[in-house]
Each structure stands twice: as C-alpha cells, then as structure tokens.
C-alpha cells in the first residue's frame, strides 16, 4: 500500500476523534446550549455528500470516515436536542 493510504487513515482517525471532547462536554455539563442546530445540520449534510462521493469512487477510507463522522454528528445532534428539551422543561416547571 502507498504511504498516502496510511496518511488518509491517520487523518480519518484524527478527524473522527475531534468531536469526541465536545460530546463528552455535553454529557458532563448536561447542556448543549452553545451549539448551533444549523452548524450541526450542515456538518451532517456534508458527511452525507462525502459518503455519496466515497461510494462513487469506491474509496474505503472516505466511506469509513464519512460514516463515522455521520454517527458522531447524529449523536451530537441527538444530545443537543435532548438537553435543550430537558432545559426547556425545567424552565417551564420552575
């Protein structure tokens, strides 16, 4: 395999881990108020397009990378939705 394969693999791993601290912070603080739905939505749409592109050129690294990012983005979106709704409910009850 070419060196570029391993560079791509390494870039995918680093890229996939870049949002994990954000997810950890959301879970720890039980808040995602500072995150924008629009940004998360655009990032998720971007990963869908990367997946389509990766499948069209049959590139395994891009496929794995886009699927991994999509899962992380959906997790972040789900956590934001959950904690935003929970915060709204707490405000209404108080």
Gaussian input, Z-matrix of N, CA and C with variables (Angstrom, degrees):
# hf/3-21g

backbone

0 1
 N
 C     1     B1
 C     2     B2     1     A1
 N     3     B3     2     A2     1     D1
 C     4     B4     3     A3     2     D2
 C     5     B5     4     A4     3     D3
 N     6     B6     5     A5     4     D4
 C     7     B7     6     A6     5     D5
 C     8     B8     7     A7     6     D6
 N     9     B9     8     A8     7     D7
 C    10    B10     9     A9     8     D8
 C    11    B11    10    A10     9     D9
 N    12    B12    11    A11    10    D10
 C    13    B13    12    A12    11    D11
 C    14    B14    13    A13    12    D12
 N    15    B15    14    A14    13    D13
 C    16    B16    15    A15    14    D14
 C    17    B17    16    A16    15    D15
 N    18    B18    17    A17    16    D16
 C    19    B19    18    A18    17    D17
 C    20    B20    19    A19    18    D18
 N    21    B21    20    A20    19    D19
 C    22    B22    21    A21    20    D20
 C    23    B23    22    A22    21    D21
 N    24    B24    23    A23    22    D22
 C    25    B25    24    A24    23    D23
 C    26    B26    25    A25    24    D24
 N    27    B27    26    A26    25    D25
 C    28    B28    27    A27    26    D26
 C    29    B29    28    A28    27    D27
 N    30    B30    29    A29    28    D28
 C    31    B31    30    A30    29    D29
 C    32    B32    31    A31    30    D30
 N    33    B33    32    A32    31    D31
 C    34    B34    33    A33    32    D32
 C    35    B35    34    A34    33    D33
 N    36    B36    35    A35    34    D34
 C    37    B37    36    A36    35    D35
 C    38    B38    37    A37    36    D36
 N    39    B39    38    A38    37    D37
 C    40    B40    39    A39    38    D38
 C    41    B41    40    A40    39    D39
 N    42    B42    41    A41    40    D40
 C    43    B43    42    A42    41    D41
 C    44    B44    43    A43    42    D42
 N    45    B45    44    A44    43    D43
 C    46    B46    45    A45    44    D44
 C    47    B47    46    A46    45    D45
 N    48    B48    47    A47    46    D46
 C    49    B49    48    A48    47    D47
 C    50    B50    49    A49    48    D48
 N    51    B51    50    A50    49    D49
 C    52    B52    51    A51    50    D50
 C    53    B53    52    A52    51    D51
 N    54    B54    53    A53    52    D52
 C    55    B55    54    A54    53    D53
 C    56    B56    55    A55    54    D54
 N    57    B57    56    A56    55    D55
 C    58    B58    57    A57    56    D56
 C    59    B59    58    A58    57    D57
 N    60    B60    59    A59    58    D58
 C    61    B61    60    A60    59    D59
 C    62    B62    61    A61    60    D60
 N    63    B63    62    A62    61    D61
 C    64    B64    63    A63    62    D62
 C    65    B65    64    A64    63    D63
 N    66    B66    65    A65    64    D64
 C    67    B67    66    A66    65    D65
 C    68    B68    67    A67    66    D66
 N    69    B69    68    A68    67    D67
 C    70    B70    69    A69    68    D68
 C    71    B71    70    A70    69    D69
 N    72    B72    71    A71    70    D70
 C    73    B73    72    A72    71    D71
 C    74    B74    73    A73    72    D72
 N    75    B75    74    A74    73    D73
 C    76    B76    75    A75    74    D74
 C    77    B77    76    A76    75    D75
 N    78    B78    77    A77    76    D76
 C    79    B79    78    A78    77    D77
 C    80    B80    79    A79    78    D78
 N    81    B81    80    A80    79    D79
 C    82    B82    81    A81    80    D80
 C    83    B83    82    A82    81    D81
 N    84    B84    83    A83    82    D82
 C    85    B85    84    A84    83    D83
 C    86    B86    85    A85    84    D84
 N    87    B87    86    A86    85    D85
 C    88    B88    87    A87    86    D86
 C    89    B89    88    A88    87    D87
 N    90    B90    89    A89    88    D88
 C    91    B91    90    A90    89    D89
 C    92    B92    91    A91    90    D90
 N    93    B93    92    A92    91    D91
 C    94    B94    93    A93    92    D92
 C    95    B95    94    A94    93    D93
 N    96    B96    95    A95    94    D94
 C    97    B97    96    A96    95    D95
 C    98    B98    97    A97    96    D96
 N    99    B99    98    A98    97    D97
 C   100   B100    99    A99    98    D98
 C   101   B101   100   A100    99    D99
 N   102   B102   101   A101   100   D100
 C   103   B103   102   A102   101   D101
 C   104   B104   103   A103   102   D102
 N   105   B105   104   A104   103   D103
 C   106   B106   105   A105   104   D104
 C   107   B107   106   A106   105   D105
 N   108   B108   107   A107   106   D106
 C   109   B109   108   A108   107   D107
 C   110   B110   109   A109   108   D108
 N   111   B111   110   A110   109   D109
 C   112   B112   111   A111   110   D110
 C   113   B113   112   A112   111   D111
 N   114   B114   113   A113   112   D112
 C   115   B115   114   A114   113   D113
 C   116   B116   115   A115   114   D114
 N   117   B117   116   A116   115   D115
 C   118   B118   117   A117   116   D116
 C   119   B119   118   A118   117   D117
 N   120   B120   119   A119   118   D118
 C   121   B121   120   A120   119   D119
 C   122   B122   121   A121   120   D120
 N   123   B123   122   A122   121   D121
 C   124   B124   123   A123   122   D122
 C   125   B125   124   A124   123   D123
 N   126   B126   125   A125   124   D124
 C   127   B127   126   A126   125   D125
 C   128   B128   127   A127   126   D126
 N   129   B129   128   A128   127   D127
 C   130   B130   129   A129   128   D128
 C   131   B131   130   A130   129   D129
 N   132   B132   131   A131   130   D130
 C   133   B133   132   A132   131   D131
 C   134   B134   133   A133   132   D132
 N   135   B135   134   A134   133   D133
 C   136   B136   135   A135   134   D134
 C   137   B137   136   A136   135   D135
 N   138   B138   137   A137   136   D136
 C   139   B139   138   A138   137   D137
 C   140   B140   139   A139   138   D138
 N   141   B141   140   A140   139   D139
 C   142   B142   141   A141   140   D140
 C   143   B143   142   A142   141   D141
 N   144   B144   143   A143   142   D142
 C   145   B145   144   A144   143   D143
 C   146   B146   145   A145   144   D144
 N   147   B147   146   A146   145   D145
 C   148   B148   147   A147   146   D146
 C   149   B149   148   A148   147   D147
 N   150   B150   149   A149   148   D148
 C   151   B151   150   A150   149   D149
 C   152   B152   151   A151   150   D150
 N   153   B153   152   A152   151   D151
 C   154   B154   153   A153   152   D152
 C   155   B155   154   A154   153   D153
 N   156   B156   155   A155   154   D154
 C   157   B157   156   A156   155   D155
 C   158   B158   157   A157   156   D156
 N   159   B159   158   A158   157   D157
 C   160   B160   159   A159   158   D158
 C   161   B161   160   A160   159   D159
 N   162   B162   161   A161   160   D160
 C   163   B163   162   A162   161   D161
 C   164   B164   163   A163   162   D162
 N   165   B165   164   A164   163   D163
 C   166   B166   165   A165   164   D164
 C   167   B167   166   A166   165   D165
 N   168   B168   167   A167   166   D166
 C   169   B169   168   A168   167   D167
 C   170   B170   169   A169   168   D168
 N   171   B171   170   A170   169   D169
 C   172   B172   171   A171   170   D170
 C   173   B173   172   A172   171   D171
 N   174   B174   173   A173   172   D172
 C   175   B175   174   A174   173   D173
 C   176   B176   175   A175   174   D174
 N   177   B177   176   A176   175   D175
 C   178   B178   177   A177   176   D176
 C   179   B179   178   A178   177   D177
 N   180   B180   179   A179   178   D178
 C   181   B181   180   A180   179   D179
 C   182   B182   181   A181   180   D180
 N   183   B183   182   A182   181   D181
 C   184   B184   183   A183   182   D182
 C   185   B185   184   A184   183   D183
 N   186   B186   185   A185   184   D184
 C   187   B187   186   A186   185   D185
 C   188   B188   187   A187   186   D186
 N   189   B189   188   A188   187   D187
 C   190   B190   189   A189   188   D188
 C   191   B191   190   A190   189   D189
 N   192   B192   191   A191   190   D190
 C   193   B193   192   A192   191   D191
 C   194   B194   193   A193   192   D192
 N   195   B195   194   A194   193   D193
 C   196   B196   195   A195   194   D194
 C   197   B197   196   A196   195   D195
 N   198   B198   197   A197   196   D196
 C   199   B199   198   A198   197   D197
 C   200   B200   199   A199   198   D198
 N   201   B201   200   A200   199   D199
 C   202   B202   201   A201   200   D200
 C   203   B203   202   A202   201   D201
 N   204   B204   203   A203   202   D202
 C   205   B205   204   A204   203   D203
 C   206   B206   205   A205   204   D204
 N   207   B207   206   A206   205   D205
 C   208   B208   207   A207   206   D206
 C   209   B209   208   A208   207   D207
 N   210   B210   209   A209   208   D208
 C   211   B211   210   A210   209   D209
 C   212   B212   211   A211   210   D210
 N   213   B213   212   A212   211   D211
 C   214   B214   213   A213   212   D212
 C   215   B215   214   A214   213   D213
 N   216   B216   215   A215   214   D214
 C   217   B217   216   A216   215   D215
 C   218   B218   217   A217   216   D216
 N   219   B219   218   A218   217   D217
 C   220   B220   219   A219   218   D218
 C   221   B221   220   A220   219   D219
 N   222   B222   221   A221   220   D220
 C   223   B223   222   A222   221   D221
 C   224   B224   223   A223   222   D222
 N   225   B225   224   A224   223   D223
 C   226   B226   225   A225   224   D224
 C   227   B227   226   A226   225   D225
 N   228   B228   227   A227   226   D226
 C   229   B229   228   A228   227   D227
 C   230   B230   229   A229   228   D228
 N   231   B231   230   A230   229   D229
 C   232   B232   231   A231   230   D230
 C   233   B233   232   A232   231   D231
 N   234   B234   233   A233   232   D232
 C   235   B235   234   A234   233   D233
 C   236   B236   235   A235   234   D234
 N   237   B237   236   A236   235   D235
 C   238   B238   237   A237   236   D236
 C   239   B239   238   A238   237   D237
 N   240   B240   239   A239   238   D238
 C   241   B241   240   A240   239   D239
 C   242   B242   241   A241   240   D240
 N   243   B243   242   A242   241   D241
 C   244   B244   243   A243   242   D242
 C   245   B245   244   A244   243   D243
 N   246   B246   245   A245   244   D244
 C   247   B247   246   A246   245   D245
 C   248   B248   247   A247   246   D246
 N   249   B249   248   A248   247   D247
 C   250   B250   249   A249   248   D248
 C   251   B251   250   A250   249   D249
 N   252   B252   251   A251   250   D250
 C   253   B253   252   A252   251   D251
 C   254   B254   253   A253   252   D252
 N   255   B255   254   A254   253   D253
 C   256   B256   255   A255   254   D254
 C   257   B257   256   A256   255   D255
 N   258   B258   257   A257   256   D256
 C   259   B259   258   A258   257   D257
 C   260   B260   259   A259   258   D258
 N   261   B261   260   A260   259   D259
 C   262   B262   261   A261   260   D260
 C   263   B263   262   A262   261   D261
 N   264   B264   263   A263   262   D262
 C   265   B265   264   A264   263   D263
 C   266   B266   265   A265   264   D264
 N   267   B267   266   A266   265   D265
 C   268   B268   267   A267   266   D266
 C   269   B269   268   A268   267   D267
 N   270   B270   269   A269   268   D268
 C   271   B271   270   A270   269   D269
 C   272   B272   271   A271   270   D270
 N   273   B273   272   A272   271   D271
 C   274   B274   273   A273   272   D272
 C   275   B275   274   A274   273   D273
 N   276   B276   275   A275   274   D274
 C   277   B277   276   A276   275   D275
 C   278   B278   277   A277   276   D276
 N   279   B279   278   A278   277   D277
 C   280   B280   279   A279   278   D278
 C   281   B281   280   A280   279   D279

   B1=1.4447
   B2=1.5175
   B3=1.2931
   B4=1.4518
   B5=1.5242
   B6=1.3101
   B7=1.4669
   B8=1.5207
   B9=1.3390
   B10=1.4607
   B11=1.5259
   B12=1.3047
   B13=1.4578
   B14=1.5264
   B15=1.3240
   B16=1.4655
   B17=1.5264
   B18=1.3211
   B19=1.4670
   B20=1.5308
   B21=1.3257
   B22=1.4682
   B23=1.5095
   B24=1.3267
   B25=1.4658
   B26=1.5208
   B27=1.3093
   B28=1.4602
   B29=1.5301
   B30=1.3361
   B31=1.4684
   B32=1.5211
   B33=1.3283
   B34=1.4607
   B35=1.5179
   B36=1.3039
   B37=1.4749
   B38=1.5266
   B39=1.3325
   B40=1.4702
   B41=1.5285
   B42=1.3283
   B43=1.4625
   B44=1.5128
   B45=1.3306
   B46=1.4642
   B47=1.5214
   B48=1.3042
   B49=1.4651
   B50=1.5271
   B51=1.3343
   B52=1.4617
   B53=1.5278
   B54=1.3195
   B55=1.4648
   B56=1.5313
   B57=1.3103
   B58=1.4646
   B59=1.5315
   B60=1.3442
   B61=1.4724
   B62=1.5281
   B63=1.3309
   B64=1.4714
   B65=1.5236
   B66=1.3191
   B67=1.4639
   B68=1.5282
   B69=1.3274
   B70=1.4647
   B71=1.5316
   B72=1.3407
   B73=1.4670
   B74=1.5239
   B75=1.3182
   B76=1.4652
   B77=1.5242
   B78=1.3207
   B79=1.4685
   B80=1.5304
   B81=1.3206
   B82=1.4641
   B83=1.5250
   B84=1.3361
   B85=1.4627
   B86=1.5256
   B87=1.3364
   B88=1.4670
   B89=1.5336
   B90=1.3345
   B91=1.4595
   B92=1.5255
   B93=1.3283
   B94=1.4628
   B95=1.5225
   B96=1.3072
   B97=1.4615
   B98=1.5231
   B99=1.3192
   B100=1.4565
   B101=1.5239
   B102=1.3206
   B103=1.4620
   B104=1.5222
   B105=1.3104
   B106=1.4543
   B107=1.5253
   B108=1.3452
   B109=1.4643
   B110=1.5272
   B111=1.3175
   B112=1.4609
   B113=1.5151
   B114=1.3216
   B115=1.4611
   B116=1.5231
   B117=1.3099
   B118=1.4607
   B119=1.5230
   B120=1.3171
   B121=1.4563
   B122=1.5316
   B123=1.3320
   B124=1.4636
   B125=1.5277
   B126=1.3116
   B127=1.4603
   B128=1.5299
   B129=1.3251
   B130=1.4642
   B131=1.5260
   B132=1.3211
   B133=1.4656
   B134=1.5313
   B135=1.3225
   B136=1.4563
   B137=1.5359
   B138=1.3214
   B139=1.4605
   B140=1.5233
   B141=1.3121
   B142=1.4662
   B143=1.5295
   B144=1.3317
   B145=1.4634
   B146=1.5296
   B147=1.3320
   B148=1.4610
   B149=1.5221
   B150=1.3220
   B151=1.4625
   B152=1.5226
   B153=1.3256
   B154=1.4714
   B155=1.5227
   B156=1.3189
   B157=1.4631
   B158=1.5267
   B159=1.3288
   B160=1.4700
   B161=1.5190
   B162=1.3186
   B163=1.4638
   B164=1.5302
   B165=1.3276
   B166=1.4707
   B167=1.5288
   B168=1.3369
   B169=1.4640
   B170=1.5217
   B171=1.3325
   B172=1.4644
   B173=1.5359
   B174=1.3454
   B175=1.4551
   B176=1.5249
   B177=1.3054
   B178=1.4715
   B179=1.5292
   B180=1.3237
   B181=1.4685
   B182=1.5228
   B183=1.3245
   B184=1.4577
   B185=1.5253
   B186=1.3231
   B187=1.4682
   B188=1.5247
   B189=1.3295
   B190=1.4722
   B191=1.5231
   B192=1.3169
   B193=1.4576
   B194=1.5275
   B195=1.3225
   B196=1.4663
   B197=1.5252
   B198=1.3186
   B199=1.4729
   B200=1.5309
   B201=1.3240
   B202=1.4660
   B203=1.5120
   B204=1.3248
   B205=1.4683
   B206=1.5177
   B207=1.3070
   B208=1.4595
   B209=1.5279
   B210=1.3185
   B211=1.4680
   B212=1.5292
   B213=1.3163
   B214=1.4660
   B215=1.5248
   B216=1.3314
   B217=1.4722
   B218=1.5280
   B219=1.3209
   B220=1.4655
   B221=1.5260
   B222=1.3214
   B223=1.4680
   B224=1.5199
   B225=1.3223
   B226=1.4643
   B227=1.5291
   B228=1.3182
   B229=1.4604
   B230=1.5304
   B231=1.3139
   B232=1.4669
   B233=1.5224
   B234=1.3447
   B235=1.4613
   B236=1.5210
   B237=1.3305
   B238=1.4699
   B239=1.5177
   B240=1.3146
   B241=1.4589
   B242=1.5332
   B243=1.3330
   B244=1.4639
   B245=1.5269
   B246=1.3346
   B247=1.4690
   B248=1.5237
   B249=1.3396
   B250=1.4662
   B251=1.5210
   B252=1.3152
   B253=1.4737
   B254=1.5246
   B255=1.3249
   B256=1.4697
   B257=1.5289
   B258=1.3258
   B259=1.4642
   B260=1.5243
   B261=1.3386
   B262=1.4628
   B263=1.5292
   B264=1.3160
   B265=1.4585
   B266=1.5342
   B267=1.3276
   B268=1.4622
   B269=1.5220
   B270=1.3306
   B271=1.4578
   B272=1.5270
   B273=1.3316
   B274=1.4620
   B275=1.5280
   B276=1.3364
   B277=1.4593
   B278=1.5315
   B279=1.3126
   B280=1.4707
   B281=1.4741
   A1=110.05
   A2=113.90
   A3=119.60
   A4=110.93
   A5=114.99
   A6=120.90
   A7=110.77
   A8=116.65
   A9=120.59
   A10=111.74
   A11=117.36
   A12=121.06
   A13=109.65
   A14=116.50
   A15=120.68
   A16=111.83
   A17=116.69
   A18=119.83
   A19=109.23
   A20=116.57
   A21=120.66
   A22=112.14
   A23=116.32
   A24=120.67
   A25=110.73
   A26=117.29
   A27=121.88
   A28=110.70
   A29=116.47
   A30=120.50
   A31=110.75
   A32=117.35
   A33=121.02
   A34=111.42
   A35=116.36
   A36=120.55
   A37=110.33
   A38=116.94
   A39=120.51
   A40=109.93
   A41=116.22
   A42=120.37
   A43=112.56
   A44=116.20
   A45=119.70
   A46=112.16
   A47=117.02
   A48=119.58
   A49=113.18
   A50=117.90
   A51=119.34
   A52=113.50
   A53=118.73
   A54=120.04
   A55=112.80
   A56=117.64
   A57=119.72
   A58=112.93
   A59=119.90
   A60=118.18
   A61=112.76
   A62=116.72
   A63=120.20
   A64=110.29
   A65=116.80
   A66=120.87
   A67=110.04
   A68=116.84
   A69=121.01
   A70=110.13
   A71=116.69
   A72=120.47
   A73=111.22
   A74=117.33
   A75=120.60
   A76=109.95
   A77=116.66
   A78=120.76
   A79=110.28
   A80=117.31
   A81=121.13
   A82=111.81
   A83=117.29
   A84=120.50
   A85=113.13
   A86=115.66
   A87=121.81
   A88=111.32
   A89=114.46
   A90=119.95
   A91=109.59
   A92=114.56
   A93=120.76
   A94=109.10
   A95=115.12
   A96=120.98
   A97=113.21
   A98=117.51
   A99=121.11
   A100=113.60
   A101=117.32
   A102=120.86
   A103=110.41
   A104=115.27
   A105=121.52
   A106=110.59
   A107=116.14
   A108=119.87
   A109=110.20
   A110=116.70
   A111=120.52
   A112=112.73
   A113=116.08
   A114=120.41
   A115=111.14
   A116=116.86
   A117=120.02
   A118=110.25
   A119=117.51
   A120=121.78
   A121=110.54
   A122=117.64
   A123=120.76
   A124=111.92
   A125=116.82
   A126=120.75
   A127=110.02
   A128=116.81
   A129=121.05
   A130=111.06
   A131=117.40
   A132=121.41
   A133=109.97
   A134=116.57
   A135=121.31
   A136=110.75
   A137=116.66
   A138=119.88
   A139=111.97
   A140=116.74
   A141=119.87
   A142=109.88
   A143=116.69
   A144=119.81
   A145=111.87
   A146=116.96
   A147=119.30
   A148=110.53
   A149=117.42
   A150=120.91
   A151=110.58
   A152=116.72
   A153=120.58
   A154=109.71
   A155=116.66
   A156=120.66
   A157=110.64
   A158=117.13
   A159=121.26
   A160=111.93
   A161=115.86
   A162=119.43
   A163=109.96
   A164=116.57
   A165=119.53
   A166=112.23
   A167=117.88
   A168=119.86
   A169=112.01
   A170=116.01
   A171=122.93
   A172=111.83
   A173=115.67
   A174=121.69
   A175=109.17
   A176=115.09
   A177=121.74
   A178=112.52
   A179=117.65
   A180=120.06
   A181=110.55
   A182=117.31
   A183=120.28
   A184=111.72
   A185=116.46
   A186=120.02
   A187=110.02
   A188=116.37
   A189=120.64
   A190=110.49
   A191=116.02
   A192=121.16
   A193=111.45
   A194=117.25
   A195=119.56
   A196=111.69
   A197=117.50
   A198=120.25
   A199=110.02
   A200=116.98
   A201=120.63
   A202=112.27
   A203=116.20
   A204=120.16
   A205=111.12
   A206=116.90
   A207=120.53
   A208=110.65
   A209=116.88
   A210=121.20
   A211=110.54
   A212=116.57
   A213=120.62
   A214=110.65
   A215=116.95
   A216=120.63
   A217=111.58
   A218=117.09
   A219=120.46
   A220=110.12
   A221=117.10
   A222=120.81
   A223=110.31
   A224=116.30
   A225=120.68
   A226=110.77
   A227=117.27
   A228=121.70
   A229=111.11
   A230=116.75
   A231=121.51
   A232=110.96
   A233=116.38
   A234=119.83
   A235=111.56
   A236=116.93
   A237=120.03
   A238=110.15
   A239=116.53
   A240=120.80
   A241=110.56
   A242=116.79
   A243=121.63
   A244=111.30
   A245=116.88
   A246=118.97
   A247=112.49
   A248=118.12
   A249=119.33
   A250=110.81
   A251=117.55
   A252=121.55
   A253=110.89
   A254=116.17
   A255=120.09
   A256=110.13
   A257=117.45
   A258=121.82
   A259=110.65
   A260=116.49
   A261=120.01
   A262=110.93
   A263=117.21
   A264=121.45
   A265=110.73
   A266=117.00
   A267=120.83
   A268=111.18
   A269=116.99
   A270=121.14
   A271=109.93
   A272=116.82
   A273=121.12
   A274=111.32
   A275=117.06
   A276=121.01
   A277=111.80
   A278=117.12
   A279=119.39
   A280=108.25
   D1=150.54
   D2=179.74
   D3=-74.71
   D4=157.96
   D5=176.73
   D6=-61.41
   D7=-30.37
   D8=-178.25
   D9=-67.27
   D10=-27.26
   D11=175.22
   D12=-61.88
   D13=-45.92
   D14=-179.10
   D15=-71.49
   D16=-33.49
   D17=175.25
   D18=-64.22
   D19=-44.40
   D20=177.29
   D21=-62.49
   D22=-41.13
   D23=178.47
   D24=-63.80
   D25=-44.37
   D26=178.55
   D27=-63.46
   D28=-43.41
   D29=178.27
   D30=-61.37
   D31=-38.15
   D32=178.10
   D33=-64.48
   D34=-43.53
   D35=-179.67
   D36=-63.97
   D37=-46.24
   D38=178.96
   D39=-63.04
   D40=-43.64
   D41=179.64
   D42=-62.12
   D43=-39.31
   D44=-179.54
   D45=-68.62
   D46=-31.04
   D47=-178.17
   D48=-84.76
   D49=-10.13
   D50=-174.31
   D51=-66.82
   D52=-26.01
   D53=-179.32
   D54=-95.95
   D55=-7.59
   D56=-178.81
   D57=-62.43
   D58=-39.88
   D59=175.88
   D60=-60.54
   D61=-34.77
   D62=178.31
   D63=-65.80
   D64=-44.27
   D65=178.57
   D66=-63.31
   D67=-41.85
   D68=177.77
   D69=-59.95
   D70=-43.65
   D71=-179.71
   D72=-64.53
   D73=-40.21
   D74=178.11
   D75=-59.95
   D76=-47.15
   D77=-178.62
   D78=-65.97
   D79=-43.07
   D80=-177.42
   D81=-66.20
   D82=-45.12
   D83=-177.40
   D84=-87.55
   D85=-11.18
   D86=-177.67
   D87=56.82
   D88=37.91
   D89=-179.43
   D90=-151.92
   D91=140.68
   D92=174.83
   D93=-134.72
   D94=26.79
   D95=-175.72
   D96=-59.46
   D97=-32.59
   D98=-176.79
   D99=-77.61
   D100=-11.13
   D101=-179.69
   D102=-87.86
   D103=147.69
   D104=-178.99
   D105=-99.12
   D106=130.31
   D107=174.79
   D108=-59.35
   D109=-40.11
   D110=-178.59
   D111=-60.11
   D112=-44.36
   D113=179.84
   D114=-64.84
   D115=-47.06
   D116=179.70
   D117=-62.19
   D118=-40.36
   D119=179.19
   D120=-63.29
   D121=-45.73
   D122=179.29
   D123=-63.30
   D124=-40.65
   D125=177.99
   D126=-62.76
   D127=-41.31
   D128=179.22
   D129=-65.08
   D130=-44.37
   D131=177.38
   D132=-61.51
   D133=-40.27
   D134=177.66
   D135=-57.30
   D136=-42.80
   D137=-179.38
   D138=-67.75
   D139=-32.93
   D140=175.67
   D141=-62.88
   D142=-44.13
   D143=178.21
   D144=-66.07
   D145=-38.25
   D146=175.85
   D147=-62.61
   D148=-38.94
   D149=178.45
   D150=-62.98
   D151=-46.12
   D152=178.54
   D153=-59.29
   D154=-45.23
   D155=178.73
   D156=-61.94
   D157=-46.08
   D158=-178.10
   D159=-60.95
   D160=-41.49
   D161=178.36
   D162=-66.74
   D163=-39.29
   D164=-177.67
   D165=-65.63
   D166=-31.46
   D167=177.77
   D168=-100.87
   D169=1.68
   D170=177.70
   D171=56.01
   D172=51.46
   D173=179.90
   D174=-107.11
   D175=109.97
   D176=-175.11
   D177=-60.72
   D178=-41.55
   D179=-178.62
   D180=-63.41
   D181=-45.96
   D182=178.73
   D183=-63.34
   D184=-37.70
   D185=179.23
   D186=-63.31
   D187=-51.13
   D188=179.82
   D189=-60.61
   D190=-43.88
   D191=-179.36
   D192=-61.82
   D193=-47.18
   D194=-177.33
   D195=-68.39
   D196=-38.09
   D197=177.34
   D198=-65.93
   D199=-44.14
   D200=178.29
   D201=-60.89
   D202=-45.83
   D203=178.04
   D204=-63.75
   D205=-40.04
   D206=178.97
   D207=-60.28
   D208=-45.00
   D209=178.85
   D210=-61.62
   D211=-44.54
   D212=179.36
   D213=-65.13
   D214=-42.11
   D215=179.90
   D216=-64.79
   D217=-41.92
   D218=178.23
   D219=-66.30
   D220=-37.37
   D221=175.79
   D222=-61.03
   D223=-46.52
   D224=179.26
   D225=-62.78
   D226=-43.02
   D227=178.53
   D228=-63.16
   D229=-42.07
   D230=178.88
   D231=-63.89
   D232=-44.65
   D233=178.40
   D234=-63.12
   D235=-41.50
   D236=178.42
   D237=-61.56
   D238=-47.74
   D239=179.74
   D240=-59.63
   D241=-46.12
   D242=-178.60
   D243=-61.44
   D244=-51.90
   D245=-176.06
   D246=-72.47
   D247=-30.96
   D248=174.61
   D249=-64.97
   D250=-43.36
   D251=178.40
   D252=-65.89
   D253=-39.83
   D254=179.55
   D255=-64.27
   D256=-41.41
   D257=178.70
   D258=-64.80
   D259=-42.89
   D260=178.30
   D261=-61.74
   D262=-41.27
   D263=179.65
   D264=-64.48
   D265=-39.99
   D266=178.77
   D267=-65.69
   D268=-37.63
   D269=178.92
   D270=-65.99
   D271=-42.93
   D272=-179.70
   D273=-65.17
   D274=-38.80
   D275=-178.70
   D276=-71.52
   D277=-25.99
   D278=-178.49
   D279=-88.88

